[in-house]
Amino acid sequence: MEALLSRSGRVIHRSRNMVIAASIASILVSVILISQGNEFDDGNSPPTSIESGRALELVNDELPIVSTNSVSYIFTHESMEWDHPEFEKEVRESLKGLETVSLDVLVISLAYDNPDDPGHLARHVSIDKHRVAVFVEFNGSEDEIAKELGKIKDAVDSDQMEVLVTGSLIIDTDFDRMLKDDQIRAEIIGIPLSLIILLFVFRTVVASMLPMAVALCMFPMATGLSYFISSWFSMTQYSVSMITLIGLAVSIDYSLFMISRFREELGKGQDVEGAIATMMDTAGRAILFSGATVAVGLCSLFYFTATHMPSMGMGAFLAVIGALIYSLTLLPALLSLIGHGIDRLRVPIPWGQEEGRFWEDFSRRVMKNPVGWLVPSMGFLLLLGVPFLHVELTAGGLATLPPDLESRQAYEILEDEFPAFTASVVPLVVVFEEGQDPFSKALSSEVTEVCEGVATVEGVISVSHPLCNPSLFDTELEDWPEDLRIEWVTTVSDSVAMISVPIEYPSGSEEAERLIKDVRMFTSSSEEEVLVGSWTSYEVDMKEHLKERIPVALTFVLLVTMVLVWFQVHSVLVPIKAVFMNILSISASFGLIVVVFQDGLLAGPLNFTPQPLDLMVPPLVFGIAFGLSMDYEVLMLSRIHESWLETEDNTRAVSEGLQASGRLITGAAAIMIAVFSGFIFADVMIIKSIGFALAVAVFVDATIVRAIVVPSAMRLMGRANWWSPTLSASSKVKGDA
């Protein structure tokens, strides 16, 4: 009886016009979904499922004024000092441009407001006295200020001085803009390179354009679905980047394997319908298993709920689903329509006519001396992975942005050159019970105990807020000093209050992490609900979360992947070997990203600051790279297994399998590397490092692992490669050992 995929290929052939029409309709639906907009969460902020994220969400939702309403302008003159009359005059004249901004200005804090106060000057005047910082607070929500951000940045200008602008919202906006630019840049680099590689693989224009058609259909479908589900599943702007990163690569790769098998079957004399049926039963089955293995790796990301990895995993998962759907429906329909025309418009490519002879000859050479090839190769891969033993991890921060970005430069100037500028602030968010009166002396007395305890923590500069002063509540709010009234109105709502605690340590440092843990000792013991926010708090939460969940996720991926490979090749040892080899290639990529991004090997050419890796990078790279590496392993093993079933000769099966898949896997790997390389030139550090790590993992897997480790290991295992408890005891295995 004909297999299901084979029968579906025949159905698609006979109903090709309907399948093509349905595909076009699905794209139109996707466009409609995209036009409805999305409800993406802020990928720059901690997830709301953890304490630090919930604290930030409450502040943004409940308080009229948050840290994002503050914008800092830095005025610099090369020769003139801050107290020169012309310096002051130019600063004040430049600030008149703020009148063009539609938002009300609440506060403009200048050095000249209190020139006799050393503490005030230390916050507003640089050490060399040639810079002045002006802090401006606007009246408006984050969204309102974001709409006016362009005018806010351009409103203050000077012909005589350099003016730099920074602030939390400006930095976040720059981040989002660069993420979009990174995606476009990657497509501009990846798509043309992929097309060139396809021309080398297929040597005809028609065959080379079909994978692009599948990729171009996949993108709106995956993007539209990501927009649609964002209303009930936490998605971020990273999701679309992952669709481009993973979707382009797998769409083109899956199409490449399908088209190649179709052409192969036509070359054997089959008619178009028979070629499609065989293609679906062989290559179609292989990419289904391949997609399943990629999906398993991505599913591990859903387990890390205290990070944004689930949204990134979902974006990549939707991309893989889209690639599979169109590769198994639209592509066969197009091939049915084109038929023998698949070889039209030939491109004259030199030295490309021998189908895979290099890989067959090379694999036989390796298998003649398997130990001599295997041991050095494995030693080399292990050596590449050694640098990962001294990896440092952090939750990222300002240093992940390009060093030449204005908002980053200005912020670092404030940190480095203004003695009293407090870059690190830990918000304590007091959550009121339903019906609780915020203006209550009893509440203030309870909060005061927390304030006094937190003030004793090493590294805390001060703890100051009206709620930390119960005596204030003996008088009416109208009778309070003006600065305290403003602080109350801007930091207290009916639901929450925010107490900003300046600290001595920079965000993400070990000292800051220890401080967060000490502060939580006092907040957790209070009768009131007090949440500890800040990026460092998020880092503490995430490290504990990853430490707890990585072992479970790792075990899940390895076991399920081995089961999937077993279902494909019905072997016990081959899945174990495949998983082990992939771990080697991924460990090599881990070691190299430490050398490059932490140790700074390519910091200049790639325009980044050497720093600890983002905490999300190792599990992300493992989840994605493991799936993609298994992708090649599965596609290669499918051809080896086909040859084994025909010949029952282990050595011949390996060499013929590599011969049949050699050109394709080389081309597929080159396409993936081309796509991932586009992200190496990204501005956002996490995207840059992931792109580099995936490119390295694919390169290592498609060269050292596939060409040397796999054939030598399979030669050494001999007939044991294909042992399975499902085989009957009477089964006799032929072929050499």
BELSULVEN-V128533 format. One record per pair of residues at least 24 apart in sequence whose C-alpha atoms are under 8 Angstrom apart, sorted by sequence separation. I is the first residue (numbers start at 1). GAP is how many residues later the second one is. D is the distance in Angstrom with one decimal. If there is no record, write none. Layout:
BEGIN
I/GAP/D + I/GAP/D
END
This chain:
BEGIN
88/24/7.8 + 110/24/5.3 + 219/24/7.0 + 443/24/7.8 + 444/24/6.1 + 445/24/7.7 + 512/24/6.7 + 513/24/7.1 + 516/24/7.8 + 109/25/5.7 + 110/25/7.1 + 219/25/7.3 + 258/25/5.5 + 295/25/7.4 + 444/25/6.8 + 445/25/5.7 + 636/25/6.0 + 673/25/6.9 + 108/26/7.0 + 109/26/5.1 + 257/26/6.3 + 258/26/6.7 + 294/26/7.8 + 444/26/5.2 + 513/26/7.7 + 635/26/7.7 + 672/26/7.4 + 673/26/7.1 + 108/27/5.8 + 109/27/6.4 + 142/27/7.7 + 146/27/7.9 + 508/27/7.3 + 509/27/7.9 + 513/27/6.3 + 107/28/7.8 + 108/28/4.6 + 219/28/7.1 + 442/28/7.9 + 507/28/6.8 + 508/28/5.1 + 590/28/7.3 + 107/29/5.6 + 108/29/6.6 + 218/29/7.1 + 219/29/7.9 + 291/29/6.6 + 441/29/5.5 + 507/29/5.6 + 636/29/7.8 + 669/29/6.3 + 670/29/7.9 + 106/30/7.6 + 107/30/5.1 + 291/30/7.8 + 441/30/7.8 + 669/30/6.7 + 105/31/7.2 + 106/31/5.4 + 107/31/7.3 + 508/31/7.0 + 105/32/6.0 + 106/32/5.4 + 215/32/7.2 + 441/32/5.5 + 105/33/4.6 + 106/33/6.0 + 215/33/5.6 + 218/33/7.3 + 254/33/6.3 + 291/33/7.1 + 440/33/6.8 + 441/33/7.7 + 632/33/6.8 + 669/33/6.3 + 104/34/5.9 + 105/34/6.0 + 439/34/7.1 + 465/34/6.1 + 103/35/6.5 + 104/35/5.3 + 464/35/7.3 + 465/35/8.0 + 103/36/6.2 + 104/36/7.8 + 215/36/5.1 + 288/36/7.2 + 463/36/7.7 + 464/36/7.7 + 586/36/6.8 + 666/36/6.7 + 103/37/6.9 + 214/37/6.2 + 215/37/6.2 + 287/37/7.6 + 463/37/7.4 + 464/37/7.5 + 665/37/7.1 + 214/38/7.2 + 463/38/5.5 + 462/39/6.4 + 463/39/7.6 + 586/39/6.8 + 211/40/6.8 + 212/40/6.5 + 461/40/7.4 + 462/40/6.4 + 586/40/7.1 + 211/41/4.8 + 214/41/7.3 + 460/41/7.1 + 461/41/5.6 + 462/41/7.7 + 103/42/7.6 + 211/42/7.8 + 460/42/6.3 + 461/42/5.2 + 82/43/7.3 + 460/43/4.5 + 461/43/6.4 + 583/43/7.4 + 211/44/5.1 + 284/44/6.7 + 459/44/5.5 + 460/44/6.4 + 582/44/6.4 + 103/45/7.9 + 210/45/7.5 + 211/45/6.5 + 459/45/5.2 + 102/46/7.6 + 459/46/6.6 + 82/47/5.7 + 101/47/7.2 + 582/47/6.2 + 81/48/5.3 + 82/48/5.8 + 280/48/7.5 + 582/48/7.0 + 81/49/4.7 + 82/49/6.6 + 80/50/6.3 + 81/50/7.5 + 82/50/6.4 + 101/50/6.2 + 79/51/7.0 + 100/51/7.7 + 101/51/6.4 + 579/51/7.7 + 78/52/6.6 + 207/52/7.2 + 459/52/8.0 + 578/52/7.4 + 77/53/5.6 + 459/53/7.8 + 76/54/5.8 + 77/54/6.7 + 98/54/7.0 + 101/54/7.3 + 438/54/7.8 + 76/55/4.5 + 100/55/6.8 + 438/55/7.8 + 460/55/7.9 + 578/55/6.9 + 75/56/5.5 + 76/56/6.7 + 276/56/6.6 + 438/56/6.6 + 459/56/6.8 + 655/56/7.8 + 74/57/6.6 + 75/57/5.2 + 98/57/5.5 + 187/57/7.5 + 437/57/7.6 + 438/57/8.0 + 458/57/6.9 + 654/57/6.4 + 74/58/5.7 + 75/58/6.4 + 97/58/4.7 + 98/58/6.6 + 179/58/7.9 + 183/58/5.9 + 198/58/8.0 + 202/58/7.9 + 457/58/6.8 + 74/59/4.5 + 97/59/5.4 + 179/59/7.8 + 276/59/7.8 + 73/60/5.7 + 74/60/6.4 + 95/60/7.7 + 96/60/7.6 + 97/60/7.7 + 276/60/7.3 + 654/60/7.6 + 72/61/6.7 + 73/61/5.1 + 95/61/5.6 + 176/61/7.7 + 180/61/7.9 + 183/61/6.9 + 434/61/7.6 + 457/61/6.6 + 72/62/5.7 + 73/62/6.5 + 94/62/5.4 + 95/62/7.9 + 179/62/7.6 + 432/62/7.6 + 433/62/7.5 + 457/62/6.7 + 72/63/4.7 + 73/63/8.0 + 94/63/5.6 + 273/63/7.1 + 432/63/5.2 + 71/64/5.9 + 72/64/6.3 + 94/64/5.9 + 272/64/6.4 + 431/64/6.1 + 432/64/5.7 + 650/64/8.0 + 651/64/6.3 + 70/65/6.7 + 71/65/5.3 + 431/65/4.6 + 454/65/5.5 + 650/65/7.3 + 70/66/5.6 + 71/66/6.4 + 430/66/5.4 + 431/66/6.8 + 453/66/8.0 + 557/66/8.0 + 70/67/4.4 + 272/67/5.8 + 429/67/6.6 + 430/67/5.1 + 651/67/7.7 + 69/68/5.5 + 70/68/6.5 + 90/68/7.4 + 272/68/7.5 + 429/68/5.7 + 430/68/6.3 + 454/68/6.5 + 569/68/7.4 + 629/68/7.4 + 650/68/6.2 + 69/69/5.4 + 247/69/6.8 + 251/69/7.5 + 254/69/7.5 + 258/69/7.7 + 429/69/4.6 + 430/69/7.9 + 453/69/6.1 + 550/69/7.5 + 565/69/7.0 + 569/69/7.2 + 617/69/6.9 + 621/69/6.3 + 625/69/5.8 + 629/69/6.4 + 650/69/6.5 + 69/70/7.0 + 90/70/7.7 + 242/70/6.1 + 246/70/5.8 + 250/70/6.7 + 254/70/7.5 + 428/70/5.7 + 429/70/6.4 + 568/70/7.4 + 620/70/7.8 + 624/70/7.8 + 628/70/7.5 + 632/70/7.5 + 69/71/7.0 + 242/71/7.8 + 245/71/7.9 + 427/71/6.2 + 428/71/5.0 + 69/72/7.4 + 236/72/7.5 + 239/72/5.8 + 243/72/5.3 + 247/72/4.5 + 251/72/4.6 + 255/72/5.9 + 427/72/5.6 + 428/72/6.3 + 450/72/5.8 + 543/72/7.5 + 569/72/6.2 + 614/72/6.6 + 617/72/7.5 + 621/72/6.8 + 625/72/6.5 + 629/72/6.4 + 69/73/6.9 + 235/73/8.0 + 238/73/7.3 + 239/73/4.7 + 242/73/5.6 + 243/73/5.2 + 246/73/6.7 + 247/73/6.0 + 250/73/6.6 + 251/73/7.4 + 254/73/6.6 + 427/73/4.5 + 428/73/7.3 + 450/73/6.1 + 542/73/7.8 + 617/73/6.5 + 621/73/6.8 + 625/73/7.5 + 633/73/7.8 + 65/74/7.0 + 68/74/6.4 + 238/74/5.9 + 239/74/7.6 + 241/74/7.9 + 242/74/5.2 + 246/74/7.4 + 266/74/7.6 + 426/74/5.9 + 427/74/5.9 + 606/74/7.6 + 65/75/6.9 + 66/75/8.0 + 235/75/7.9 + 236/75/6.1 + 239/75/7.0 + 240/75/6.2 + 243/75/7.3 + 244/75/8.0 + 247/75/7.9 + 425/75/6.2 + 426/75/5.0 + 606/75/6.3 + 64/76/6.9 + 65/76/6.7 + 66/76/8.0 + 69/76/7.0 + 234/76/7.9 + 235/76/4.6 + 236/76/7.6 + 239/76/4.4 + 243/76/5.2 + 247/76/6.7 + 251/76/7.3 + 255/76/7.3 + 259/76/7.9 + 425/76/5.4 + 426/76/6.2 + 450/76/6.8 + 607/76/7.9 + 64/77/6.2 + 234/77/6.2 + 235/77/7.6 + 238/77/8.0 + 239/77/7.2 + 425/77/4.3 + 426/77/7.2 + 608/77/7.4 + 233/78/8.0 + 424/78/6.1 + 425/78/5.9 + 235/79/8.0 + 263/79/7.7 + 424/79/5.8 + 447/79/7.9 + 422/80/6.4 + 424/80/7.2 + 446/80/7.4 + 422/81/7.3 + 424/81/6.8 + 446/81/7.4 + 447/81/7.4 + 60/82/7.7 + 422/82/7.6 + 424/82/5.8 + 446/82/7.3 + 77/83/7.5 + 423/83/7.1 + 424/83/5.9 + 77/84/5.3 + 651/84/7.9 + 76/85/5.5 + 77/85/6.7 + 648/85/6.6 + 649/85/6.3 + 650/85/6.1 + 651/85/7.0 + 75/86/6.2 + 76/86/5.1 + 648/86/5.5 + 649/86/4.0 + 650/86/6.4 + 651/86/8.0 + 75/87/5.8 + 76/87/6.6 + 648/87/5.8 + 649/87/6.2 + 650/87/7.1 + 74/88/7.9 + 75/88/4.8 + 226/88/7.9 + 647/88/8.0 + 74/89/5.5 + 75/89/6.8 + 226/89/6.6 + 73/90/6.5 + 74/90/5.1 + 73/91/5.7 + 74/91/6.5 + 73/92/4.7 + 223/92/7.9 + 226/92/7.5 + 597/92/7.2 + 72/93/5.8 + 73/93/6.7 + 222/93/7.3 + 225/93/7.4 + 71/94/7.2 + 72/94/5.3 + 71/95/6.0 + 72/95/5.8 + 71/96/4.8 + 222/96/5.1 + 432/96/7.5 + 593/96/6.8 + 70/97/6.3 + 71/97/7.7 + 222/97/5.3 + 431/97/7.3 + 432/97/7.3 + 70/98/7.6 + 430/98/7.1 + 431/98/5.4 + 68/99/7.0 + 71/99/7.9 + 430/99/5.9 + 431/99/6.2 + 593/99/7.3 + 68/100/5.3 + 69/100/7.5 + 219/100/7.1 + 222/100/6.1 + 430/100/4.5 + 431/100/7.7 + 593/100/6.1 + 67/101/7.0 + 68/101/5.0 + 218/101/6.6 + 221/101/6.5 + 429/101/5.5 + 430/101/6.5 + 592/101/7.6 + 428/102/6.4 + 429/102/5.0 + 219/103/7.7 + 428/103/5.7 + 429/103/6.5 + 590/103/6.9 + 218/104/5.0 + 428/104/4.9 + 429/104/7.3 + 589/104/5.3 + 218/105/5.6 + 427/105/6.2 + 428/105/6.3 + 589/105/7.4 + 426/106/7.1 + 427/106/5.2 + 426/107/6.0 + 427/107/6.3 + 589/107/5.5 + 215/108/7.0 + 218/108/7.1 + 426/108/5.2 + 589/108/5.3 + 214/109/7.0 + 217/109/7.4 + 425/109/7.1 + 588/109/7.2 + 397/110/7.9 + 397/111/7.8 + 586/111/5.5 + 214/112/6.0 + 396/112/7.7 + 585/112/5.7 + 588/112/7.9 + 214/113/6.6 + 395/113/7.0 + 394/114/6.5 + 585/115/5.9 + 214/116/7.5 + 585/116/5.7 + 214/117/7.0 + 582/119/7.2 + 585/120/7.2 + 210/121/7.4 + 582/123/8.0 + 581/124/6.8 + 44/128/6.8 + 581/128/7.6 + 581/129/7.9 + 206/135/7.7 + 207/135/5.4 + 206/136/5.7 + 207/136/6.7 + 206/137/6.7 + 204/138/7.7 + 205/138/7.9 + 206/138/6.1 + 397/138/7.9 + 204/139/5.7 + 205/139/7.0 + 206/139/6.6 + 204/140/6.2 + 205/140/5.4 + 395/140/7.6 + 204/141/5.4 + 205/141/6.3 + 395/141/7.7 + 204/142/4.1 + 205/142/6.8 + 203/143/5.8 + 204/143/5.3 + 395/143/7.5 + 203/144/5.1 + 395/144/5.2 + 203/145/6.9 + 394/145/6.8 + 203/146/6.4 + 395/147/7.9 + 573/147/7.2 + 574/147/5.7 + 199/148/7.2 + 573/148/5.7 + 574/148/7.4 + 200/149/6.5 + 572/149/7.5 + 573/149/7.5 + 571/150/6.5 + 572/150/7.3 + 573/150/7.5 + 571/151/4.9 + 572/151/6.4 + 200/152/7.6 + 570/152/7.2 + 571/152/5.5 + 572/152/5.6 + 569/153/7.9 + 570/153/7.9 + 571/153/5.0 + 570/154/6.2 + 570/156/7.9 + 34/186/7.8 + 40/187/7.7 + 39/188/7.1 + 31/189/6.5 + 34/189/7.0 + 38/189/4.6 + 27/190/6.6 + 30/190/5.7 + 31/190/7.9 + 34/190/4.8 + 37/190/6.5 + 38/190/6.9 + 40/190/5.9 + 30/191/5.1 + 33/191/5.0 + 39/191/5.3 + 40/191/7.9 + 32/192/7.8 + 33/192/7.2 + 38/192/6.2 + 39/192/5.6 + 27/193/6.5 + 30/193/7.6 + 31/193/6.6 + 34/193/6.2 + 38/193/7.3 + 41/193/6.5 + 43/193/5.2 + 27/194/6.2 + 30/194/4.7 + 33/194/6.8 + 34/194/7.8 + 40/194/7.0 + 41/194/5.9 + 42/194/6.0 + 43/194/6.3 + 26/195/7.3 + 30/195/7.2 + 33/195/6.3 + 40/195/5.1 + 41/195/5.0 + 42/195/7.4 + 43/195/6.8 + 39/196/7.6 + 40/196/4.8 + 41/196/7.6 + 40/197/6.5 + 388/199/7.8 + 382/202/6.8 + 385/202/4.9 + 386/202/8.0 + 388/202/5.9 + 389/202/8.0 + 381/203/6.2 + 384/203/7.5 + 385/203/4.2 + 387/203/8.0 + 388/203/4.5 + 391/203/6.3 + 381/204/6.7 + 384/204/4.7 + 385/204/7.0 + 387/204/4.7 + 388/204/7.8 + 403/204/7.1 + 382/205/7.4 + 383/205/7.6 + 384/205/7.6 + 385/205/6.2 + 386/205/5.9 + 387/205/7.2 + 402/205/6.2 + 403/205/6.2 + 378/206/7.7 + 381/206/7.6 + 382/206/6.7 + 385/206/4.1 + 388/206/6.0 + 392/206/7.6 + 402/206/5.4 + 403/206/6.6 + 381/207/5.6 + 384/207/5.6 + 385/207/7.1 + 387/207/6.3 + 391/207/7.6 + 401/207/7.3 + 402/207/7.4 + 384/208/6.6 + 387/208/6.6 + 400/208/7.3 + 400/209/7.3 + 399/210/6.5 + 399/212/7.6 + 396/217/7.6 + 394/218/5.9 + 396/218/5.3 + 393/219/5.1 + 394/219/6.1 + 395/219/5.3 + 396/219/7.7 + 392/220/4.8 + 393/220/4.9 + 394/220/5.1 + 395/220/5.5 + 391/221/7.2 + 392/221/6.2 + 393/221/5.7 + 394/221/5.3 + 395/221/7.8 + 391/222/7.5 + 393/222/5.3 + 175/226/7.5 + 174/233/7.9 + 306/235/7.6 + 307/235/6.8 + 171/236/5.8 + 306/236/6.3 + 170/237/6.9 + 171/237/7.2 + 306/239/6.6 + 166/240/7.5 + 167/240/7.2 + 165/241/7.1 + 166/241/4.5 + 304/241/7.4 + 164/242/6.6 + 165/242/6.0 + 166/242/7.3 + 304/242/7.0 + 164/243/7.4 + 166/244/5.9 + 167/244/7.4 + 165/245/6.4 + 166/245/6.1 + 304/245/7.0 + 164/246/5.9 + 303/246/7.4 + 303/250/7.0 + 301/252/7.9 + 300/253/5.3 + 300/254/7.6 + 49/256/7.3 + 50/256/6.0 + 300/256/7.4 + 49/257/6.1 + 300/257/6.6 + 47/259/6.3 + 13/260/6.2 + 47/260/6.1 + 297/260/5.8 + 46/261/7.1 + 47/261/6.6 + 296/261/6.1 + 46/262/7.8 + 10/263/6.1 + 13/263/7.5 + 9/264/7.7 + 10/264/7.7 + 296/264/7.1 + 43/265/6.9 + 296/265/6.9 + 10/266/7.0 + 9/267/5.7 + 10/267/5.7 + 9/268/4.7 + 293/268/5.9 + 8/269/7.5 + 6/270/7.8 + 7/270/6.6 + 6/271/4.3 + 9/271/5.9 + 293/271/7.0 + 5/272/7.3 + 6/272/6.1 + 8/272/7.8 + 292/272/7.7 + 6/273/7.8 + 6/274/5.5 + 5/275/5.5 + 6/275/4.8 + 289/275/7.0 + 5/276/5.1 + 289/276/7.7 + 4/277/7.8 + 3/278/6.9 + 5/279/7.3 + 289/279/7.3 + 5/280/7.3 + 133/281/7.8 + 402/281/5.9 + 401/282/6.5 + 402/282/7.4 + 401/283/5.8 + 402/283/8.0 + 367/284/7.6 + 400/284/6.5 + 401/284/6.4 + 400/285/4.9 + 400/286/7.5 + 364/287/7.9 + 128/289/7.9 + 127/290/5.7 + 126/291/5.1 + 127/291/6.3 + 363/291/7.8 + 364/291/6.3 + 126/292/4.6 + 127/292/7.1 + 363/292/5.8 + 125/293/6.2 + 126/293/7.3 + 124/294/6.8 + 361/294/7.8 + 123/295/5.7 + 360/295/5.0 + 363/295/7.4 + 122/296/6.1 + 123/296/6.3 + 359/296/7.6 + 360/296/6.5 + 122/297/5.3 + 123/297/4.4 + 124/297/7.8 + 122/298/5.0 + 123/298/4.9 + 360/298/6.1 + 122/299/7.4 + 359/299/6.0 + 360/299/4.8 + 359/300/5.4 + 119/301/6.9 + 358/301/7.7 + 356/302/7.7 + 357/302/6.2 + 23/303/7.7 + 356/303/4.7 + 359/303/5.8 + 355/304/7.5 + 356/304/6.5 + 355/305/7.8 + 356/305/7.6 + 356/306/5.5 + 23/307/6.5 + 309/307/7.2 + 356/307/5.7 + 355/308/7.1 + 307/309/7.7 + 19/310/6.8 + 20/310/5.9 + 19/311/6.3 + 309/311/7.1 + 20/313/6.6 + 19/314/6.5 + 20/314/7.5 + 17/316/7.4 + 12/317/7.0 + 16/317/4.6 + 15/318/7.8 + 16/318/7.3 + 301/318/7.5 + 13/319/7.1 + 301/319/6.9 + 12/320/6.8 + 13/320/5.9 + 16/320/6.9 + 12/321/5.9 + 16/321/7.1 + 301/322/6.6 + 9/323/7.0 + 13/323/5.5 + 300/323/6.3 + 299/324/7.8 + 297/325/7.6 + 298/325/5.3 + 297/326/4.3 + 298/326/5.9 + 297/327/5.8 + 377/327/6.9 + 297/328/7.9 + 297/329/6.2 + 298/329/7.3 + 294/330/7.0 + 297/330/4.9 + 296/331/6.9 + 377/331/7.3 + 378/331/7.4 + 294/332/7.4 + 295/332/6.9 + 377/332/6.8 + 294/333/3.7 + 293/334/5.4 + 294/334/5.8 + 374/334/6.7 + 293/335/7.9 + 373/335/6.6 + 374/335/5.5 + 74/336/7.1 + 294/336/7.2 + 373/336/7.5 + 293/337/6.4 + 294/337/6.6 + 293/338/6.7 + 374/338/5.9 + 373/339/6.9 + 374/339/7.0 + 290/340/7.0 + 291/340/7.1 + 290/341/4.6 + 370/341/7.8 + 371/341/7.0 + 290/342/7.7 + 366/342/6.5 + 370/342/4.3 + 369/343/7.7 + 370/343/7.0 + 287/344/7.9 + 290/344/5.8 + 363/344/6.6 + 367/344/6.3 + 289/345/7.1 + 290/345/6.9 + 362/345/7.6 + 363/345/7.3 + 366/345/6.9 + 367/345/5.3 + 370/345/6.8 + 371/345/7.9 + 366/346/6.1 + 370/346/6.7 + 286/348/6.8 + 287/348/7.0 + 359/348/7.5 + 363/348/6.2 + 367/348/5.9 + 286/349/5.7 + 283/352/8.0 + 286/352/6.3 + 59/370/7.5 + 55/373/7.9 + 55/374/6.0 + 260/404/7.7 + 257/407/6.7 + 256/408/7.2 + 256/412/7.2 + 253/415/5.2 + 252/416/7.7 + 253/418/7.4 + 252/419/7.7 + 253/419/7.8 + 249/422/6.6 + 250/422/7.7 + 249/423/5.0 + 66/424/7.7 + 65/425/5.3 + 66/425/7.6 + 64/426/6.2 + 65/426/6.9 + 249/426/6.3 + 63/427/6.7 + 64/427/7.8 + 248/427/7.1 + 63/428/6.2 + 63/429/6.7 + 63/430/6.1 + 245/430/6.8 + 62/431/6.3 + 245/431/6.5 + 62/433/7.0 + 63/433/7.8 + 62/434/6.9 + 245/434/7.7 + 59/437/7.5 + 58/438/7.3 + 59/439/7.2 + 245/446/7.8 + 201/462/7.0 + 201/463/7.1 + 201/466/6.2 + 198/469/7.1 + 197/470/6.5 + 197/473/7.2 + 197/474/6.7 + 55/476/5.8 + 194/476/7.9 + 54/477/8.0 + 55/477/6.8 + 56/477/6.5 + 194/477/5.1 + 55/478/5.5 + 56/478/8.0 + 193/478/7.4 + 52/479/7.1 + 51/480/6.2 + 52/480/6.0 + 53/480/7.1 + 194/480/6.5 + 51/481/6.8 + 52/481/4.2 + 190/481/7.9 + 193/481/6.2 + 194/481/7.4 + 51/482/7.0 + 52/482/6.3 + 193/482/7.9 + 52/483/7.6 + 190/484/5.3 + 191/484/7.1 + 52/485/5.8 + 53/485/7.2 + 189/485/7.5 + 190/485/4.2 + 52/486/5.4 + 189/486/7.2 + 190/486/7.4 + 51/487/7.8 + 190/487/7.4 + 50/488/7.9 + 187/488/7.5 + 189/488/7.9 + 190/488/5.7 + 46/489/7.6 + 52/489/7.8 + 186/489/6.8 + 189/489/5.3 + 51/490/7.8 + 186/490/7.7 + 188/490/7.9 + 50/491/7.3 + 186/491/7.6 + 187/491/7.1 + 46/492/6.2 + 186/492/4.0 + 185/493/6.6 + 186/493/5.4 + 185/494/7.7 + 186/495/7.9 + 183/496/7.6 + 186/496/7.7 + 182/497/6.7 + 185/497/7.6 + 182/499/7.7 + 182/500/4.9 + 182/501/6.5 + 182/502/7.6 + 179/503/7.9 + 178/504/8.0 + 179/504/7.4 + 178/505/6.2 + 179/505/6.4 + 178/506/6.7 + 175/509/7.2
END
